[in-house]
Amino acid sequence: MSRPVSTGLMTKAQVTERVGLLYEQGCDVKSDADAGTVEVKDGDDVVFRGLEKGRGQPWIVMHYNSDRITWQKPEGSAP
């Protein structure tokens, strides 16, 4: 598996919105509300992963590029 393009924290609402947009683009979404995890794939490639730190806490998220879905690194981040 490739390294994530970016990692960070997001609120549950932000994760829900991001996952919804990826789903609309034809990505496959697998989530487990009890475990607080989500994984989104574009074909065989993972493009988004999230792990809830705890109930009501922010999510740790990772963005990965695929041939079709690409993310930009945040400004000022290391190469």
PDB file of N, CA, C and O in Angstrom:
ATOM      1  N   MET A   1       0.849  -1.186   0.000  1.00  0.00           N
ATOM      2  CA  MET A   1       0.000   0.000   0.000  1.00  0.00           C
ATOM      3  C   MET A   1       0.887   1.241   0.000  1.00  0.00           C
ATOM      4  O   MET A   1       1.962   1.258   0.600  1.00  0.00           O
ATOM      5  N   SER A   2       0.425   2.246  -0.668  1.00  0.00           N
ATOM      6  CA  SER A   2       1.181   3.494  -0.730  1.00  0.00           C
ATOM      7  C   SER A   2       1.058   4.271   0.573  1.00  0.00           C
ATOM      8  O   SER A   2       0.207   3.992   1.418  1.00  0.00           O
ATOM      9  N   ARG A   3       1.926   5.239   0.701  1.00  0.00           N
ATOM     10  CA  ARG A   3       1.878   6.114   1.888  1.00  0.00           C
ATOM     11  C   ARG A   3       0.774   7.144   1.704  1.00  0.00           C
ATOM     12  O   ARG A   3       0.466   7.514   0.571  1.00  0.00           O
ATOM     13  N   PRO A   4       0.175   7.612   2.785  1.00  0.00           N
ATOM     14  CA  PRO A   4      -0.859   8.636   2.647  1.00  0.00           C
ATOM     15  C   PRO A   4      -0.269   9.947   2.133  1.00  0.00           C
ATOM     16  O   PRO A   4       0.864  10.309   2.448  1.00  0.00           O
ATOM     17  N   VAL A   5      -1.073  10.645   1.332  1.00  0.00           N
ATOM     18  CA  VAL A   5      -0.693  11.974   0.840  1.00  0.00           C
ATOM     19  C   VAL A   5      -0.778  12.961   1.989  1.00  0.00           C
ATOM     20  O   VAL A   5       0.055  13.860   2.110  1.00  0.00           O
ATOM     21  N   SER A   6      -1.790  12.791   2.836  1.00  0.00           N
ATOM     22  CA  SER A   6      -1.932  13.666   3.998  1.00  0.00           C
ATOM     23  C   SER A   6      -2.636  12.914   5.116  1.00  0.00           C
ATOM     24  O   SER A   6      -3.375  11.957   4.887  1.00  0.00           O
ATOM     25  N   THR A   7      -2.383  13.377   6.321  1.00  0.00           N
ATOM     26  CA  THR A   7      -3.048  12.852   7.504  1.00  0.00           C
ATOM     27  C   THR A   7      -3.509  14.048   8.330  1.00  0.00           C
ATOM     28  O   THR A   7      -2.986  15.152   8.176  1.00  0.00           O
ATOM     29  N   GLY A   8      -4.466  13.833   9.188  1.00  0.00           N
ATOM     30  CA  GLY A   8      -4.934  14.933  10.018  1.00  0.00           C
ATOM     31  C   GLY A   8      -6.119  14.522  10.859  1.00  0.00           C
ATOM     32  O   GLY A   8      -6.437  13.340  10.990  1.00  0.00           O
ATOM     33  N   LEU A   9      -6.766  15.527  11.426  1.00  0.00           N
ATOM     34  CA  LEU A   9      -7.951  15.324  12.244  1.00  0.00           C
ATOM     35  C   LEU A   9      -9.147  15.978  11.576  1.00  0.00           C
ATOM     36  O   LEU A   9      -9.026  17.046  10.977  1.00  0.00           O
ATOM     37  N   MET A  10     -10.301  15.335  11.681  1.00  0.00           N
ATOM     38  CA  MET A  10     -11.550  15.875  11.149  1.00  0.00           C
ATOM     39  C   MET A  10     -12.668  15.590  12.146  1.00  0.00           C
ATOM     40  O   MET A  10     -12.600  14.638  12.923  1.00  0.00           O
ATOM     41  N   THR A  11     -13.685  16.423  12.108  1.00  0.00           N
ATOM     42  CA  THR A  11     -14.873  16.155  12.916  1.00  0.00           C
ATOM     43  C   THR A  11     -15.697  15.063  12.236  1.00  0.00           C
ATOM     44  O   THR A  11     -15.485  14.755  11.063  1.00  0.00           O
ATOM     45  N   LYS A  12     -16.623  14.490  12.971  1.00  0.00           N
ATOM     46  CA  LYS A  12     -17.491  13.462  12.403  1.00  0.00           C
ATOM     47  C   LYS A  12     -18.277  14.016  11.212  1.00  0.00           C
ATOM     48  O   LYS A  12     -18.458  13.323  10.212  1.00  0.00           O
ATOM     49  N   ALA A  13     -18.739  15.252  11.317  1.00  0.00           N
ATOM     50  CA  ALA A  13     -19.488  15.869  10.211  1.00  0.00           C
ATOM     51  C   ALA A  13     -18.613  16.001   8.962  1.00  0.00           C
ATOM     52  O   ALA A  13     -19.077  15.763   7.847  1.00  0.00           O
ATOM     53  N   GLN A  14     -17.354  16.378   9.155  1.00  0.00           N
ATOM     54  CA  GLN A  14     -16.440  16.506   8.016  1.00  0.00           C
ATOM     55  C   GLN A  14     -16.165  15.139   7.387  1.00  0.00           C
ATOM     56  O   GLN A  14     -16.119  15.018   6.162  1.00  0.00           O
ATOM     57  N   VAL A  15     -15.985  14.119   8.210  1.00  0.00           N
ATOM     58  CA  VAL A  15     -15.759  12.766   7.691  1.00  0.00           C
ATOM     59  C   VAL A  15     -16.982  12.308   6.907  1.00  0.00           C
ATOM     60  O   VAL A  15     -16.848  11.774   5.806  1.00  0.00           O
ATOM     61  N   THR A  16     -18.160  12.510   7.459  1.00  0.00           N
ATOM     62  CA  THR A  16     -19.402  12.108   6.790  1.00  0.00           C
ATOM     63  C   THR A  16     -19.535  12.796   5.440  1.00  0.00           C
ATOM     64  O   THR A  16     -19.908  12.162   4.453  1.00  0.00           O
ATOM     65  N   GLU A  17     -19.233  14.092   5.390  1.00  0.00           N
ATOM     66  CA  GLU A  17     -19.312  14.833   4.128  1.00  0.00           C
ATOM     67  C   GLU A  17     -18.289  14.302   3.120  1.00  0.00           C
ATOM     68  O   GLU A  17     -18.627  14.082   1.957  1.00  0.00           O
ATOM     69  N   ARG A  18     -17.052  14.097   3.553  1.00  0.00           N
ATOM     70  CA  ARG A  18     -15.987  13.611   2.670  1.00  0.00           C
ATOM     71  C   ARG A  18     -16.336  12.239   2.110  1.00  0.00           C
ATOM     72  O   ARG A  18     -16.186  11.996   0.913  1.00  0.00           O
ATOM     73  N   VAL A  19     -16.804  11.338   2.978  1.00  0.00           N
ATOM     74  CA  VAL A  19     -17.163   9.991   2.550  1.00  0.00           C
ATOM     75  C   VAL A  19     -18.337  10.037   1.571  1.00  0.00           C
ATOM     76  O   VAL A  19     -18.362   9.288   0.595  1.00  0.00           O
ATOM     77  N   GLY A  20     -19.301  10.909   1.831  1.00  0.00           N
ATOM     78  CA  GLY A  20     -20.445  11.059   0.919  1.00  0.00           C
ATOM     79  C   GLY A  20     -20.019  11.519  -0.466  1.00  0.00           C
ATOM     80  O   GLY A  20     -20.528  11.023  -1.471  1.00  0.00           O
ATOM     81  N   LEU A  21     -19.095  12.455  -0.524  1.00  0.00           N
ATOM     82  CA  LEU A  21     -18.598  12.934  -1.820  1.00  0.00           C
ATOM     83  C   LEU A  21     -17.853  11.825  -2.566  1.00  0.00           C
ATOM     84  O   LEU A  21     -17.995  11.693  -3.782  1.00  0.00           O
ATOM     85  N   LEU A  22     -17.069  11.036  -1.849  1.00  0.00           N
ATOM     86  CA  LEU A  22     -16.360   9.926  -2.491  1.00  0.00           C
ATOM     87  C   LEU A  22     -17.335   8.858  -2.974  1.00  0.00           C
ATOM     88  O   LEU A  22     -17.136   8.275  -4.040  1.00  0.00           O
ATOM     89  N   TYR A  23     -18.380   8.599  -2.203  1.00  0.00           N
ATOM     90  CA  TYR A  23     -19.409   7.645  -2.607  1.00  0.00           C
ATOM     91  C   TYR A  23     -20.091   8.111  -3.892  1.00  0.00           C
ATOM     92  O   TYR A  23     -20.348   7.310  -4.791  1.00  0.00           O
ATOM     93  N   GLU A  24     -20.380   9.398  -3.973  1.00  0.00           N
ATOM     94  CA  GLU A  24     -20.999   9.958  -5.181  1.00  0.00           C
ATOM     95  C   GLU A  24     -20.092   9.816  -6.403  1.00  0.00           C
ATOM     96  O   GLU A  24     -20.574   9.787  -7.536  1.00  0.00           O
ATOM     97  N   GLN A  25     -18.783   9.729  -6.176  1.00  0.00           N
ATOM     98  CA  GLN A  25     -17.816   9.554  -7.265  1.00  0.00           C
ATOM     99  C   GLN A  25     -17.645   8.084  -7.641  1.00  0.00           C
ATOM    100  O   GLN A  25     -16.815   7.756  -8.489  1.00  0.00           O
ATOM    101  N   GLY A  26     -18.419   7.199  -7.021  1.00  0.00           N
ATOM    102  CA  GLY A  26     -18.386   5.782  -7.355  1.00  0.00           C
ATOM    103  C   GLY A  26     -17.460   4.937  -6.509  1.00  0.00           C
ATOM    104  O   GLY A  26     -17.185   3.787  -6.851  1.00  0.00           O
ATOM    105  N   CYS A  27     -16.978   5.490  -5.412  1.00  0.00           N
ATOM    106  CA  CYS A  27     -16.090   4.737  -4.525  1.00  0.00           C
ATOM    107  C   CYS A  27     -16.889   3.807  -3.623  1.00  0.00           C
ATOM    108  O   CYS A  27     -18.059   4.060  -3.335  1.00  0.00           O
ATOM    109  N   ASP A  28     -16.251   2.731  -3.181  1.00  0.00           N
ATOM    110  CA  ASP A  28     -16.844   1.752  -2.287  1.00  0.00           C
ATOM    111  C   ASP A  28     -16.539   2.139  -0.844  1.00  0.00           C
ATOM    112  O   ASP A  28     -15.380   2.356  -0.491  1.00  0.00           O
ATOM    113  N   VAL A  29     -17.569   2.225  -0.013  1.00  0.00           N
ATOM    114  CA  VAL A  29     -17.412   2.655   1.380  1.00  0.00           C
ATOM    115  C   VAL A  29     -17.692   1.486   2.314  1.00  0.00           C
ATOM    116  O   VAL A  29     -18.720   0.817   2.204  1.00  0.00           O
ATOM    117  N   LYS A  30     -16.764   1.253   3.233  1.00  0.00           N
ATOM    118  CA  LYS A  30     -16.970   0.260   4.288  1.00  0.00           C
ATOM    119  C   LYS A  30     -16.775   0.972   5.615  1.00  0.00           C
ATOM    120  O   LYS A  30     -15.708   1.521   5.890  1.00  0.00           O
ATOM    121  N   SER A  31     -17.814   0.957   6.432  1.00  0.00           N
ATOM    122  CA  SER A  31     -17.703   1.631   7.729  1.00  0.00           C
ATOM    123  C   SER A  31     -18.237   0.731   8.831  1.00  0.00           C
ATOM    124  O   SER A  31     -19.085  -0.131   8.601  1.00  0.00           O
ATOM    125  N   ASP A  32     -17.728   0.950  10.012  1.00  0.00           N
ATOM    126  CA  ASP A  32     -18.163   0.215  11.196  1.00  0.00           C
ATOM    127  C   ASP A  32     -18.393   1.252  12.293  1.00  0.00           C
ATOM    128  O   ASP A  32     -17.444   1.724  12.920  1.00  0.00           O
ATOM    129  N   ALA A  33     -19.658   1.603  12.519  1.00  0.00           N
ATOM    130  CA  ALA A  33     -20.000   2.644  13.494  1.00  0.00           C
ATOM    131  C   ALA A  33     -19.588   2.239  14.907  1.00  0.00           C
ATOM    132  O   ALA A  33     -19.149   3.083  15.688  1.00  0.00           O
ATOM    133  N   ASP A  34     -19.725   0.951  15.244  1.00  0.00           N
ATOM    134  CA  ASP A  34     -19.357   0.502  16.592  1.00  0.00           C
ATOM    135  C   ASP A  34     -17.859   0.634  16.833  1.00  0.00           C
ATOM    136  O   ASP A  34     -17.432   1.014  17.924  1.00  0.00           O
ATOM    137  N   ALA A  35     -17.065   0.323  15.819  1.00  0.00           N
ATOM    138  CA  ALA A  35     -15.604   0.415  15.954  1.00  0.00           C
ATOM    139  C   ALA A  35     -15.095   1.825  15.682  1.00  0.00           C
ATOM    140  O   ALA A  35     -13.974   2.163  16.059  1.00  0.00           O
ATOM    141  N   GLY A  36     -15.918   2.654  15.024  1.00  0.00           N
ATOM    142  CA  GLY A  36     -15.494   4.013  14.684  1.00  0.00           C
ATOM    143  C   GLY A  36     -14.452   4.025  13.587  1.00  0.00           C
ATOM    144  O   GLY A  36     -13.451   4.736  13.678  1.00  0.00           O
ATOM    145  N   THR A  37     -14.690   3.223  12.531  1.00  0.00           N
ATOM    146  CA  THR A  37     -13.751   3.171  11.417  1.00  0.00           C
ATOM    147  C   THR A  37     -14.476   3.343  10.095  1.00  0.00           C
ATOM    148  O   THR A  37     -15.662   3.035   9.975  1.00  0.00           O
ATOM    149  N   VAL A  38     -13.747   3.841   9.102  1.00  0.00           N
ATOM    150  CA  VAL A  38     -14.266   3.938   7.744  1.00  0.00           C
ATOM    151  C   VAL A  38     -13.096   3.755   6.782  1.00  0.00           C
ATOM    152  O   VAL A  38     -11.993   4.244   7.027  1.00  0.00           O
ATOM    153  N   GLU A  39     -13.353   3.043   5.684  1.00  0.00           N
ATOM    154  CA  GLU A  39     -12.366   2.870   4.631  1.00  0.00           C
ATOM    155  C   GLU A  39     -13.087   3.049   3.303  1.00  0.00           C
ATOM    156  O   GLU A  39     -14.147   2.464   3.080  1.00  0.00           O
ATOM    157  N   VAL A  40     -12.511   3.855   2.429  1.00  0.00           N
ATOM    158  CA  VAL A  40     -13.096   4.126   1.121  1.00  0.00           C
ATOM    159  C   VAL A  40     -12.098   3.685   0.060  1.00  0.00           C
ATOM    160  O   VAL A  40     -10.920   4.041   0.108  1.00  0.00           O
ATOM    161  N   LYS A  41     -12.591   2.895  -0.909  1.00  0.00           N
ATOM    162  CA  LYS A  41     -11.740   2.407  -1.988  1.00  0.00           C
ATOM    163  C   LYS A  41     -12.249   2.896  -3.333  1.00  0.00           C
ATOM    164  O   LYS A  41     -13.453   2.997  -3.570  1.00  0.00           O
ATOM    165  N   ASP A  42     -11.298   3.195  -4.202  1.00  0.00           N
ATOM    166  CA  ASP A  42     -11.562   3.482  -5.608  1.00  0.00           C
ATOM    167  C   ASP A  42     -11.018   2.286  -6.365  1.00  0.00           C
ATOM    168  O   ASP A  42      -9.823   2.221  -6.651  1.00  0.00           O
ATOM    169  N   GLY A  43     -11.886   1.338  -6.693  1.00  0.00           N
ATOM    170  CA  GLY A  43     -11.425   0.068  -7.256  1.00  0.00           C
ATOM    171  C   GLY A  43     -10.689  -0.701  -6.175  1.00  0.00           C
ATOM    172  O   GLY A  43     -11.243  -0.975  -5.111  1.00  0.00           O
ATOM    173  N   ASP A  44      -9.431  -1.050  -6.452  1.00  0.00           N
ATOM    174  CA  ASP A  44      -8.625  -1.780  -5.471  1.00  0.00           C
ATOM    175  C   ASP A  44      -7.813  -0.854  -4.572  1.00  0.00           C
ATOM    176  O   ASP A  44      -7.186  -1.312  -3.616  1.00  0.00           O
ATOM    177  N   ASP A  45      -7.818   0.442  -4.868  1.00  0.00           N
ATOM    178  CA  ASP A  45      -6.989   1.404  -4.150  1.00  0.00           C
ATOM    179  C   ASP A  45      -7.739   2.090  -3.013  1.00  0.00           C
ATOM    180  O   ASP A  45      -8.819   2.642  -3.222  1.00  0.00           O
ATOM    181  N   VAL A  46      -7.171   2.056  -1.818  1.00  0.00           N
ATOM    182  CA  VAL A  46      -7.725   2.816  -0.694  1.00  0.00           C
ATOM    183  C   VAL A  46      -7.455   4.295  -0.962  1.00  0.00           C
ATOM    184  O   VAL A  46      -6.324   4.662  -1.281  1.00  0.00           O
ATOM    185  N   VAL A  47      -8.481   5.156  -0.838  1.00  0.00           N
ATOM    186  CA  VAL A  47      -8.296   6.597  -1.042  1.00  0.00           C
ATOM    187  C   VAL A  47      -8.566   7.407   0.224  1.00  0.00           C
ATOM    188  O   VAL A  47      -8.193   8.578   0.304  1.00  0.00           O
ATOM    189  N   PHE A  48      -9.216   6.783   1.220  1.00  0.00           N
ATOM    190  CA  PHE A  48      -9.523   7.499   2.464  1.00  0.00           C
ATOM    191  C   PHE A  48      -9.708   6.480   3.575  1.00  0.00           C
ATOM    192  O   PHE A  48     -10.368   5.456   3.398  1.00  0.00           O
ATOM    193  N   ARG A  49      -9.116   6.778   4.718  1.00  0.00           N
ATOM    194  CA  ARG A  49      -9.305   5.963   5.920  1.00  0.00           C
ATOM    195  C   ARG A  49      -9.535   6.892   7.099  1.00  0.00           C
ATOM    196  O   ARG A  49      -8.955   7.975   7.181  1.00  0.00           O
ATOM    197  N   GLY A  50     -10.386   6.450   8.006  1.00  0.00           N
ATOM    198  CA  GLY A  50     -10.629   7.232   9.207  1.00  0.00           C
ATOM    199  C   GLY A  50     -10.811   6.347  10.415  1.00  0.00           C
ATOM    200  O   GLY A  50     -11.347   5.243  10.324  1.00  0.00           O
ATOM    201  N   LEU A  51     -10.352   6.855  11.562  1.00  0.00           N
ATOM    202  CA  LEU A  51     -10.470   6.163  12.831  1.00  0.00           C
ATOM    203  C   LEU A  51     -10.886   7.179  13.884  1.00  0.00           C
ATOM    204  O   LEU A  51     -10.177   8.154  14.135  1.00  0.00           O
ATOM    205  N   GLU A  52     -12.041   6.942  14.495  1.00  0.00           N
ATOM    206  CA  GLU A  52     -12.524   7.848  15.543  1.00  0.00           C
ATOM    207  C   GLU A  52     -11.718   7.619  16.811  1.00  0.00           C
ATOM    208  O   GLU A  52     -11.596   6.486  17.277  1.00  0.00           O
ATOM    209  N   LYS A  53     -11.168   8.690  17.370  1.00  0.00           N
ATOM    210  CA  LYS A  53     -10.326   8.575  18.572  1.00  0.00           C
ATOM    211  C   LYS A  53     -11.122   8.111  19.780  1.00  0.00           C
ATOM    212  O   LYS A  53     -10.563   7.501  20.691  1.00  0.00           O
ATOM    213  N   GLY A  54     -12.397   8.389  19.801  1.00  0.00           N
ATOM    214  CA  GLY A  54     -13.291   8.014  20.898  1.00  0.00           C
ATOM    215  C   GLY A  54     -14.630   8.680  20.648  1.00  0.00           C
ATOM    216  O   GLY A  54     -14.715   9.623  19.861  1.00  0.00           O
ATOM    217  N   ARG A  55     -15.650   8.215  21.290  1.00  0.00           N
ATOM    218  CA  ARG A  55     -16.986   8.791  21.068  1.00  0.00           C
ATOM    219  C   ARG A  55     -16.951  10.298  21.296  1.00  0.00           C
ATOM    220  O   ARG A  55     -16.544  10.768  22.358  1.00  0.00           O
ATOM    221  N   GLY A  56     -17.384  11.045  20.286  1.00  0.00           N
ATOM    222  CA  GLY A  56     -17.424  12.497  20.381  1.00  0.00           C
ATOM    223  C   GLY A  56     -16.076  13.161  20.151  1.00  0.00           C
ATOM    224  O   GLY A  56     -15.967  14.384  20.241  1.00  0.00           O
ATOM    225  N   GLN A  57     -15.050  12.377  19.856  1.00  0.00           N
ATOM    226  CA  GLN A  57     -13.706  12.914  19.626  1.00  0.00           C
ATOM    227  C   GLN A  57     -13.464  13.061  18.119  1.00  0.00           C
ATOM    228  O   GLN A  57     -14.197  12.481  17.318  1.00  0.00           O
ATOM    229  N   PRO A  58     -12.447  13.829  17.732  1.00  0.00           N
ATOM    230  CA  PRO A  58     -12.123  13.952  16.310  1.00  0.00           C
ATOM    231  C   PRO A  58     -11.693  12.607  15.717  1.00  0.00           C
ATOM    232  O   PRO A  58     -11.350  11.667  16.434  1.00  0.00           O
ATOM    233  N   TRP A  59     -11.725  12.551  14.400  1.00  0.00           N
ATOM    234  CA  TRP A  59     -11.285  11.381  13.659  1.00  0.00           C
ATOM    235  C   TRP A  59      -9.863  11.608  13.159  1.00  0.00           C
ATOM    236  O   TRP A  59      -9.520  12.706  12.722  1.00  0.00           O
ATOM    237  N   ILE A  60      -9.039  10.567  13.225  1.00  0.00           N
ATOM    238  CA  ILE A  60      -7.735  10.570  12.580  1.00  0.00           C
ATOM    239  C   ILE A  60      -7.986  10.089  11.157  1.00  0.00           C
ATOM    240  O   ILE A  60      -8.535   9.004  10.960  1.00  0.00           O
ATOM    241  N   VAL A  61      -7.591  10.883  10.161  1.00  0.00           N
ATOM    242  CA  VAL A  61      -7.883  10.530   8.775  1.00  0.00           C
ATOM    243  C   VAL A  61      -6.608  10.505   7.935  1.00  0.00           C
ATOM    244  O   VAL A  61      -5.635  11.202   8.223  1.00  0.00           O
ATOM    245  N   MET A  62      -6.644   9.689   6.900  1.00  0.00           N
ATOM    246  CA  MET A  62      -5.541   9.563   5.957  1.00  0.00           C
ATOM    247  C   MET A  62      -6.115   9.584   4.546  1.00  0.00           C
ATOM    248  O   MET A  62      -7.105   8.914   4.256  1.00  0.00           O
ATOM    249  N   HIS A  63      -5.484  10.358   3.677  1.00  0.00           N
ATOM    250  CA  HIS A  63      -5.889  10.465   2.276  1.00  0.00           C
ATOM    251  C   HIS A  63      -4.812   9.820   1.405  1.00  0.00           C
ATOM    252  O   HIS A  63      -3.622  10.073   1.589  1.00  0.00           O
ATOM    253  N   TYR A  64      -5.236   8.988   0.462  1.00  0.00           N
ATOM    254  CA  TYR A  64      -4.338   8.302  -0.457  1.00  0.00           C
ATOM    255  C   TYR A  64      -4.768   8.620  -1.892  1.00  0.00           C
ATOM    256  O   TYR A  64      -5.952   8.831  -2.155  1.00  0.00           O
ATOM    257  N   ASN A  65      -3.816   8.652  -2.804  1.00  0.00           N
ATOM    258  CA  ASN A  65      -4.127   8.863  -4.214  1.00  0.00           C
ATOM    259  C   ASN A  65      -4.400   7.534  -4.915  1.00  0.00           C
ATOM    260  O   ASN A  65      -3.828   6.498  -4.575  1.00  0.00           O
ATOM    261  N   SER A  66      -5.290   7.596  -5.902  1.00  0.00           N
ATOM    262  CA  SER A  66      -5.495   6.483  -6.830  1.00  0.00           C
ATOM    263  C   SER A  66      -5.314   7.072  -8.234  1.00  0.00           C
ATOM    264  O   SER A  66      -4.990   8.251  -8.377  1.00  0.00           O
ATOM    265  N   ASP A  67      -5.520   6.268  -9.243  1.00  0.00           N
ATOM    266  CA  ASP A  67      -5.425   6.792 -10.611  1.00  0.00           C
ATOM    267  C   ASP A  67      -6.491   7.854 -10.879  1.00  0.00           C
ATOM    268  O   ASP A  67      -6.267   8.780 -11.659  1.00  0.00           O
ATOM    269  N   ARG A  68      -7.648   7.718 -10.232  1.00  0.00           N
ATOM    270  CA  ARG A  68      -8.779   8.615 -10.490  1.00  0.00           C
ATOM    271  C   ARG A  68      -8.972   9.677  -9.418  1.00  0.00           C
ATOM    272  O   ARG A  68      -9.379  10.798  -9.726  1.00  0.00           O
ATOM    273  N   ILE A  69      -8.692   9.348  -8.185  1.00  0.00           N
ATOM    274  CA  ILE A  69      -8.882  10.262  -7.055  1.00  0.00           C
ATOM    275  C   ILE A  69      -7.506  10.735  -6.593  1.00  0.00           C
ATOM    276  O   ILE A  69      -6.644   9.920  -6.262  1.00  0.00           O
ATOM    277  N   THR A  70      -7.302  12.050  -6.573  1.00  0.00           N
ATOM    278  CA  THR A  70      -6.026  12.578  -6.099  1.00  0.00           C
ATOM    279  C   THR A  70      -6.272  13.692  -5.095  1.00  0.00           C
ATOM    280  O   THR A  70      -7.255  14.428  -5.181  1.00  0.00           O
ATOM    281  N   TRP A  71      -5.366  13.795  -4.153  1.00  0.00           N
ATOM    282  CA  TRP A  71      -5.420  14.815  -3.111  1.00  0.00           C
ATOM    283  C   TRP A  71      -4.177  15.671  -3.222  1.00  0.00           C
ATOM    284  O   TRP A  71      -3.132  15.207  -3.679  1.00  0.00           O
ATOM    285  N   GLN A  72      -4.289  16.899  -2.811  1.00  0.00           N
ATOM    286  CA  GLN A  72      -3.131  17.782  -2.774  1.00  0.00           C
ATOM    287  C   GLN A  72      -2.606  17.847  -1.346  1.00  0.00           C
ATOM    288  O   GLN A  72      -3.377  17.831  -0.386  1.00  0.00           O
ATOM    289  N   LYS A  73      -1.283  17.922  -1.220  1.00  0.00           N
ATOM    290  CA  LYS A  73      -0.687  18.085   0.097  1.00  0.00           C
ATOM    291  C   LYS A  73      -0.998  19.492   0.592  1.00  0.00           C
ATOM    292  O   LYS A  73      -1.014  20.437  -0.196  1.00  0.00           O
ATOM    293  N   PRO A  74      -1.245  19.635   1.887  1.00  0.00           N
ATOM    294  CA  PRO A  74      -1.474  20.986   2.432  1.00  0.00           C
ATOM    295  C   PRO A  74      -0.251  21.863   2.210  1.00  0.00           C
ATOM    296  O   PRO A  74       0.881  21.379   2.226  1.00  0.00           O
ATOM    297  N   GLU A  75      -0.481  23.149   2.003  1.00  0.00           N
ATOM    298  CA  GLU A  75       0.620  24.096   1.816  1.00  0.00           C
ATOM    299  C   GLU A  75       1.550  24.070   3.021  1.00  0.00           C
ATOM    300  O   GLU A  75       1.107  23.994   4.167  1.00  0.00           O
ATOM    301  N   GLY A  76       2.845  24.132   2.739  1.00  0.00           N
ATOM    302  CA  GLY A  76       3.830  24.173   3.810  1.00  0.00           C
ATOM    303  C   GLY A  76       4.187  22.812   4.370  1.00  0.00           C
ATOM    304  O   GLY A  76       5.000  22.724   5.291  1.00  0.00           O
ATOM    305  N   SER A  77       3.589  21.721   3.828  1.00  0.00           N
ATOM    306  CA  SER A  77       3.934  20.402   4.347  1.00  0.00           C
ATOM    307  C   SER A  77       5.234  19.914   3.719  1.00  0.00           C
ATOM    308  O   SER A  77       5.629  20.365   2.644  1.00  0.00           O
ATOM    309  N   ALA A  78       5.872  19.013   4.388  1.00  0.00           N
ATOM    310  CA  ALA A  78       7.145  18.455   3.898  1.00  0.00           C
ATOM    311  C   ALA A  78       6.886  17.614   2.652  1.00  0.00           C
ATOM    312  O   ALA A  78       5.817  17.017   2.524  1.00  0.00           O
ATOM    313  N   PRO A  79       7.838  17.560   1.744  1.00  0.00           N
ATOM    314  CA  PRO A  79       7.658  16.754   0.513  1.00  0.00           C
ATOM    315  C   PRO A  79       7.618  15.275   0.792  1.00  0.00           C
ATOM    316  O   PRO A  79       7.473  14.476  -0.134  1.00  0.00           O
TER     317      PRO A  79
END
